[in-house]
Amino acid sequence: MFFCKIIITLWLGIIAVHCSGIERVDDTDLIHILTGEGDVVALFTKANCAECVEYEEILANVQEELKQTLGASVVQAHDSNLIHIYDPSREPALLYFRRGIPILYNGDINGEEILHFFNDNREPAVKELSDENFEHLTQASTGATTGDWFIFFNSAECVLCQRLYAVWESVGGKLKRKINVARVNALGAGVSTAKRFKVLETPGFIFLRQGKLYRYTLKEYTAKSFIDFAEGGYLKNTHPEIVPSPASLMDELSAKQIIEYVNSYGVLPLAFVGAFAFIVLLYILKSILKSTQKSPKAQKKDK
């Protein structure tokens, strides 16, 4: 009888542990969940990873609180191919998807800290800047009266930019009470701004502080590295530049007109126009040279 009680107790314990574990999903299920309307907390793990096991245990302990406070489902994706999209540094990675917008957890493996970070970032903190609102919001050329700005220049064609989306949201979540964190589409609505700050390729990062420009040139694209740079690392890793003045109205119109024309008709018509202009220029130069060569003969005849 005593032996049976021990067996029953152990069995109930196993059931309790199993029930409190995190729901595991494959990539197909995860995509279905992420494209739904609800928020999701997803833990990405892999085999033979002690830190992954630690994350799994901590998250299992706080998953009920996450469900209650965030109204989010909590799942685990093991050996998922989707991790490449959300975190270049790979597993373990803990992400909170807010209506599809991911933020990467960046902190200690601690249940209370995880709860605080996700509850504090239920709304995206990264601002969207464009050519039209950049100067108005940042006041960059007038001394940055709206505070410091850490700006990520991205583009749809840049694969690494897409992978840094959740990382940059994490940077915004950590710094939002001290620094403005923003994003600019360098090949779209922010093409003139990218040209103004000489951002020639994406991803590109600039830090604006008190009328000075600091460029993030490190190749370490982690939330911690970005945060360290914004909180003082810019003084050690780069030299300040003067913030360039906004482009004139004519410059902006010319750039936008060219971009719109290329998007509509391609570069071939512009190439023909350029070639024609070059031929006309050569003809004019040739005519000028002929006239200068004939002038001495004409002077001799006059004599």
ZIRA-V773755 format. One record per pair of residues at least 12 apart in sequence whose C-alpha atoms are under 10 Angstrom apart, sorted by the first residue. I is the first residue (numbers start at 1). J is the second residue. D is the distance in whole Angstrom. If there is no record, write none. Layout:
I&J&D + I&J&D
//
This chain:
17&60&9 + 19&60&10 + 20&57&10 + 20&60&6 + 20&61&8 + 20&62&10 + 20&63&9 + 20&64&9 + 21&56&8 + 21&57&8 + 21&59&9 + 21&60&6 + 21&61&8 + 21&63&9 + 21&75&10 + 21&76&10 + 22&42&10 + 22&43&9 + 22&56&7 + 22&57&9 + 22&59&8 + 22&60&6 + 22&61&9 + 22&63&8 + 22&73&10 + 22&74&7 + 22&75&6 + 22&76&6 + 22&77&10 + 23&42&10 + 23&60&9 + 23&73&9 + 23&74&7 + 23&75&5 + 23&76&6 + 23&77&9 + 24&42&10 + 24&43&9 + 24&44&10 + 24&74&9 + 24&75&6 + 24&76&5 + 24&77&6 + 24&78&7 + 25&42&10 + 25&75&7 + 25&76&6 + 25&77&5 + 25&78&8 + 25&80&9 + 26&75&10 + 26&76&9 + 26&77&6 + 26&78&7 + 26&79&9 + 26&80&7 + 26&81&10 + 26&82&10 + 27&77&7 + 27&78&9 + 27&79&9 + 27&80&6 + 27&81&7 + 27&82&7 + 27&83&10 + 28&80&10 + 29&77&10 + 30&42&9 + 30&75&8 + 30&76&9 + 30&77&8 + 30&80&9 + 30&82&9 + 31&82&9 + 33&73&9 + 33&75&10 + 33&100&10 + 34&97&7 + 34&98&9 + 34&99&8 + 34&100&6 + 34&101&9 + 34&102&10 + 35&99&8 + 35&100&7 + 36&99&8 + 36&100&8 + 37&98&9 + 37&99&6 + 37&100&8 + 38&70&10 + 38&71&8 + 38&72&6 + 38&73&8 + 38&97&9 + 38&98&8 + 38&99&6 + 38&100&9 + 39&67&10 + 39&70&8 + 39&71&7 + 39&72&5 + 39&73&7 + 39&74&9 + 39&96&7 + 39&97&6 + 39&98&5 + 39&99&6 + 39&100&7 + 39&101&9 + 39&102&10 + 39&122&9 + 40&66&10 + 40&67&9 + 40&70&9 + 40&71&9 + 40&72&5 + 40&73&5 + 40&74&6 + 40&75&8 + 40&95&8 + 40&96&6 + 40&97&5 + 40&98&7 + 40&99&8 + 40&100&8 + 40&101&10 + 40&102&9 + 41&59&10 + 41&63&9 + 41&66&8 + 41&67&9 + 41&70&9 + 41&72&7 + 41&73&6 + 41&74&5 + 41&75&6 + 41&76&8 + 41&94&7 + 41&95&6 + 41&96&4 + 41&97&6 + 41&98&9 + 41&102&9 + 41&103&10 + 41&118&9 + 42&59&10 + 42&72&10 + 42&73&8 + 42&74&6 + 42&75&5 + 42&76&6 + 42&77&7 + 42&93&8 + 42&94&6 + 42&95&5 + 42&96&6 + 42&97&8 + 42&102&10 + 42&104&10 + 43&55&8 + 43&56&8 + 43&59&8 + 43&74&8 + 43&75&6 + 43&76&5 + 43&77&6 + 43&78&8 + 43&83&10 + 43&91&9 + 43&92&7 + 43&93&6 + 43&94&5 + 43&95&6 + 43&96&9 + 43&105&10 + 44&56&9 + 44&75&9 + 44&76&6 + 44&77&5 + 44&78&6 + 44&79&7 + 44&80&7 + 44&81&10 + 44&82&9 + 44&83&7 + 44&86&10 + 44&87&10 + 44&90&8 + 44&91&6 + 44&92&6 + 44&93&5 + 44&94&6 + 44&95&8 + 45&76&7 + 45&77&6 + 45&78&5 + 45&79&6 + 45&80&8 + 45&83&9 + 45&90&9 + 45&91&5 + 45&92&5 + 45&93&7 + 45&94&9 + 46&77&9 + 46&78&5 + 46&79&5 + 46&80&8 + 46&90&9 + 46&91&6 + 46&92&7 + 46&93&10 + 47&78&8 + 47&79&7 + 47&91&10 + 49&91&9 + 49&92&8 + 50&92&10 + 51&91&9 + 51&92&7 + 51&109&9 + 52&78&10 + 52&91&7 + 52&92&5 + 52&93&8 + 52&94&10 + 52&109&10 + 53&92&9 + 54&92&10 + 54&109&7 + 54&110&10 + 55&92&8 + 55&93&9 + 55&94&8 + 55&108&10 + 55&109&6 + 55&110&8 + 55&111&9 + 56&76&8 + 56&92&9 + 56&94&10 + 56&109&10 + 57&109&10 + 57&111&10 + 58&109&7 + 58&110&7 + 58&111&6 + 58&112&9 + 58&114&9 + 59&74&9 + 59&75&10 + 59&76&10 + 59&94&9 + 59&109&9 + 59&110&9 + 59&111&7 + 59&114&8 + 59&115&10 + 60&74&9 + 60&75&10 + 60&111&9 + 61&111&7 + 62&74&10 + 62&110&10 + 62&111&6 + 62&112&8 + 62&114&9 + 62&115&8 + 63&75&9 + 63&111&9 + 63&115&9 + 65&111&10 + 65&115&8 + 66&114&9 + 66&115&7 + 66&116&10 + 66&118&8 + 66&119&8 + 69&115&9 + 69&118&10 + 69&119&7 + 70&96&10 + 70&98&9 + 70&115&9 + 70&118&8 + 70&119&7 + 70&122&8 + 72&96&9 + 72&97&9 + 72&98&9 + 73&96&10 + 73&97&10 + 74&96&9 + 76&94&9 + 77&93&10 + 78&91&9 + 78&92&10 + 79&91&9 + 83&163&9 + 84&160&10 + 84&162&10 + 84&163&7 + 85&159&9 + 85&160&9 + 85&161&10 + 85&162&7 + 85&163&5 + 85&164&8 + 85&165&9 + 85&166&9 + 86&102&8 + 86&103&9 + 86&104&8 + 86&160&10 + 86&162&8 + 86&163&5 + 86&164&7 + 86&165&7 + 86&166&6 + 86&167&8 + 87&103&10 + 87&104&8 + 87&160&10 + 87&162&9 + 87&163&6 + 87&164&7 + 87&165&9 + 87&166&7 + 87&167&7 + 87&221&10 + 87&222&9 + 88&160&8 + 88&162&10 + 88&163&6 + 88&164&7 + 88&167&9 + 88&221&8 + 88&222&8 + 89&163&10 + 89&220&10 + 89&221&9 + 89&222&8 + 93&105&7 + 93&106&9 + 94&106&8 + 94&114&9 + 95&118&9 + 95&166&8 + 95&167&10 + 95&170&10 + 96&117&10 + 96&118&7 + 96&119&10 + 96&121&9 + 96&122&9 + 96&166&9 + 97&118&10 + 97&122&9 + 97&166&9 + 98&118&10 + 98&121&9 + 98&122&7 + 98&123&7 + 98&124&8 + 99&122&10 + 99&123&9 + 101&123&9 + 101&124&8 + 101&165&9 + 101&166&8 + 101&169&9 + 102&124&9 + 102&165&7 + 102&166&5 + 102&167&9 + 102&168&10 + 102&169&7 + 102&170&9 + 103&118&9 + 103&121&8 + 103&122&9 + 103&123&10 + 103&124&8 + 103&125&10 + 103&164&10 + 103&165&8 + 103&166&4 + 103&167&7 + 103&168&8 + 103&169&5 + 103&170&5 + 103&171&9 + 103&172&9 + 103&173&8 + 104&118&9 + 104&164&10 + 104&165&9 + 104&166&5 + 104&167&6 + 104&168&8 + 104&169&7 + 104&170&5 + 104&171&9 + 104&173&9 + 104&223&8 + 105&117&7 + 105&118&8 + 105&166&9 + 105&167&8 + 105&169&9 + 105&170&7 + 105&171&10 + 105&173&9 + 105&174&10 + 105&223&9 + 106&167&9 + 106&170&7 + 106&171&9 + 106&173&10 + 106&174&9 + 106&222&9 + 106&223&7 + 106&224&7 + 107&174&10 + 107&223&10 + 107&224&9 + 117&170&9 + 117&173&8 + 117&174&8 + 118&173&9 + 120&173&8 + 120&174&9 + 121&169&9 + 121&170&9 + 121&172&9 + 121&173&6 + 121&174&9 + 121&176&10 + 122&173&10 + 123&173&9 + 124&169&7 + 124&170&9 + 124&172&8 + 124&173&8 + 124&176&10 + 125&168&10 + 125&169&7 + 125&170&9 + 125&171&9 + 125&172&5 + 125&173&6 + 125&174&9 + 125&175&9 + 125&176&6 + 125&177&10 + 125&180&9 + 125&181&7 + 125&182&8 + 126&150&10 + 126&151&9 + 126&152&10 + 126&165&10 + 126&168&8 + 126&169&6 + 126&170&9 + 126&171&8 + 126&172&5 + 126&173&8 + 126&175&10 + 126&176&8 + 126&180&8 + 126&181&5 + 126&182&5 + 126&183&7 + 127&151&9 + 127&169&10 + 127&172&9 + 127&180&8 + 127&181&6 + 127&182&4 + 127&183&6 + 127&184&9 + 128&151&10 + 128&152&10 + 128&181&9 + 128&182&6 + 128&183&5 + 128&184&6 + 128&185&9 + 128&189&10 + 128&190&10 + 129&151&9 + 129&152&10 + 129&153&10 + 129&182&7 + 129&183&6 + 129&184&5 + 129&185&8 + 129&189&8 + 129&190&7 + 129&193&9 + 130&183&9 + 130&184&6 + 130&185&7 + 130&186&9 + 130&188&8 + 130&189&5 + 130&190&5 + 130&191&8 + 130&192&9 + 130&193&7 + 130&194&10 + 131&184&9 + 131&185&9 + 131&186&10 + 131&188&9 + 131&189&6 + 131&190&5 + 131&191&7 + 131&192&6 + 131&193&6 + 131&194&9 + 131&246&10 + 131&252&9 + 132&189&8 + 132&190&8 + 132&192&10 + 132&193&9 + 133&190&10 + 134&184&9 + 134&190&8 + 134&193&8 + 134&246&10 + 135&193&9 + 135&245&10 + 135&246&8 + 137&149&10 + 138&180&9 + 138&182&10 + 138&208&9 + 139&208&10 + 139&210&10 + 139&211&9 + 140&208&7 + 140&209&8 + 140&210&8 + 140&211&6 + 140&212&8 + 140&213&9 + 140&243&7 + 140&244&9 + 140&245&9 + 140&246&9 + 141&208&10 + 141&210&9 + 141&211&6 + 141&212&9 + 141&242&9 + 141&243&6 + 141&244&7 + 141&245&6 + 141&246&7 + 142&210&9 + 142&211&7 + 142&243&9 + 142&245&9 + 143&208&9 + 143&209&8 + 143&210&5 + 143&211&4 + 143&212&8 + 143&243&9 + 144&208&7 + 144&209&7 + 144&210&5 + 144&211&6 + 144&212&9 + 144&243&10 + 145&209&9 + 145&210&8 + 145&211&9 + 146&179&10 + 146&180&9 + 146&209&10 + 146&210&10 + 147&178&8 + 147&179&7 + 147&180&7 + 147&208&9 + 147&209&7 + 147&210&8 + 148&178&8 + 148&179&5 + 148&180&6 + 148&181&9 + 148&207&7 + 148&208&6 + 148&209&5 + 148&210&7 + 148&211&9 + 148&212&10 + 148&230&9 + 149&178&10 + 149&179&6 + 149&180&5 + 149&181&6 + 149&182&7 + 149&206&8 + 149&207&6 + 149&208&5 + 149&209&7 + 149&210&10 + 149&213&10 + 149&230&9 + 150&171&9 + 150&172&9 + 150&175&10 + 150&179&7 + 150&180&6 + 150&181&5 + 150&182&6 + 150&183&9 + 150&205&7 + 150&206&6 + 150&207&4 + 150&208&6 + 150&209&9 + 150&213&10 + 150&214&9 + 150&215&10 + 150&216&10 + 150&226&9 + 150&227&10 + 150&229&10 + 150&230&7 + 151&168&10 + 151&180&8 + 151&181&6 + 151&182&5 + 151&183&6 + 151&184&7 + 151&204&8 + 151&205&6 + 151&206&5 + 151&207&6 + 151&208&8 + 151&215&10 + 151&216&10 + 152&164&10 + 152&165&10 + 152&168&8 + 152&181&8 + 152&182&6 + 152&183&5 + 152&184&6 + 152&185&9 + 152&186&9 + 152&202&9 + 152&203&7 + 152&204&6 + 152&205&5 + 152&206&7 + 152&207&9 + 152&216&10 + 153&182&9 + 153&183&6 + 153&184&5 + 153&185&6 + 153&186&6 + 153&187&9 + 153&190&8 + 153&191&10 + 153&193&9 + 153&194&7 + 153&199&8 + 153&200&10 + 153&201&8 + 153&202&6 + 153&203&6 + 153&204&5 + 153&205&6 + 153&206&8 + 154&183&7 + 154&184&6 + 154&185&5 + 154&186&6 + 154&187&8 + 154&188&9 + 154&190&9 + 154&194&10 + 154&199&10 + 154&201&9 + 154&202&5 + 154&203&5 + 154&204&7 + 154&205&9 + 155&184&8 + 155&185&5 + 155&186&6 + 155&187&6 + 155&188&7 + 155&190&10 + 155&191&10 + 155&201&9 + 155&202&7 + 155&203&8 + 155&204&10 + 156&185&8 + 156&186&9 + 156&187&8 + 156&188&9 + 156&202&10 + 157&187&9 + 157&202&9 + 158&201&9 + 158&202&7 + 158&203&7 + 159&202&10 + 159&203&9 + 160&202&8 + 160&203&7 + 160&221&9 + 161&202&7 + 161&203&6 + 161&204&9 + 162&203&10 + 163&221&10 + 164&203&9 + 164&221&8 + 164&222&8 + 164&223&9 + 165&183&9 + 166&223&9 + 167&221&8 + 167&222&7 + 167&223&6 + 167&224&9 + 167&226&9 + 168&181&8 + 168&182&9 + 168&183&9 + 168&221&9 + 168&222&9 + 168&223&7 + 168&226&9 + 168&227&10 + 169&181&9 + 169&182&9 + 169&183&10 + 169&223&9 + 170&222&10 + 170&223&6 + 170&224&9 + 170&226&10 + 170&227&9 + 171&222&9 + 171&223&6 + 171&224&8 + 171&225&9 + 171&226&7 + 171&227&6 + 171&230&10 + 172&223&9 + 172&227&9 + 174&223&9 + 174&224&10 + 174&227&8 + 175&227&7 + 175&230&9 + 175&231&9 + 178&230&10 + 178&231&9 + 179&207&10 + 179&208&10 + 179&209&10 + 179&230&8 + 179&231&9 + 180&207&10 + 180&208&10 + 181&207&9 + 181&230&10 + 182&205&10 + 183&205&9 + 184&204&10 + 184&205&10 + 185&202&9 + 186&199&8 + 186&200&9 + 186&201&8 + 186&202&8 + 186&203&9 + 186&204&9 + 187&201&10 + 187&202&9 + 187&259&10 + 188&259&10 + 189&256&10 + 191&252&10 + 191&255&9 + 191&256&9 + 191&259&9 + 192&246&9 + 192&247&8 + 192&251&9 + 192&252&7 + 192&253&10 + 192&255&7 + 192&256&8 + 193&246&8 + 193&247&8 + 193&252&10 + 195&247&9 + 195&255&10 + 196&243&9 + 196&244&7 + 196&245&8 + 196&246&7 + 196&247&7 + 197&213&9 + 197&215&10 + 197&243&8 + 197&244&7 + 197&245&9 + 197&246&9 + 198&244&9 + 199&215&10 + 203&221&10 + 204&216&8 + 204&217&8 + 205&217&8 + 205&218&10 + 205&226&9 + 206&230&10 + 206&234&10 + 207&229&9 + 207&230&7 + 207&234&8 + 207&240&10 + 208&230&10 + 208&240&9 + 208&241&10 + 208&242&10 + 208&243&8 + 209&230&10 + 209&240&9 + 209&243&9 + 210&242&10 + 210&243&9 + 211&240&10 + 211&241&9 + 211&242&7 + 211&243&6 + 211&244&9 + 212&239&10 + 212&240&6 + 212&241&6 + 212&242&5 + 212&243&6 + 212&244&9 + 213&234&10 + 213&238&10 + 213&239&8 + 213&240&5 + 213&241&5 + 213&242&6 + 213&243&6 + 213&244&9 + 214&229&10 + 214&230&10 + 214&234&6 + 214&235&8 + 214&237&9 + 214&238&6 + 214&239&6 + 214&240&5 + 214&241&6 + 214&242&9 + 214&243&9 + 215&229&10 + 215&234&8 + 215&237&9 + 215&238&7 + 215&239&8 + 215&240&8 + 215&241&9 + 216&229&8 + 216&230&9 + 216&233&10 + 216&234&8 + 216&237&8 + 216&238&7 + 217&234&10 + 217&237&8 + 217&238&8 + 218&237&8 + 218&238&10 + 258&270&9
//
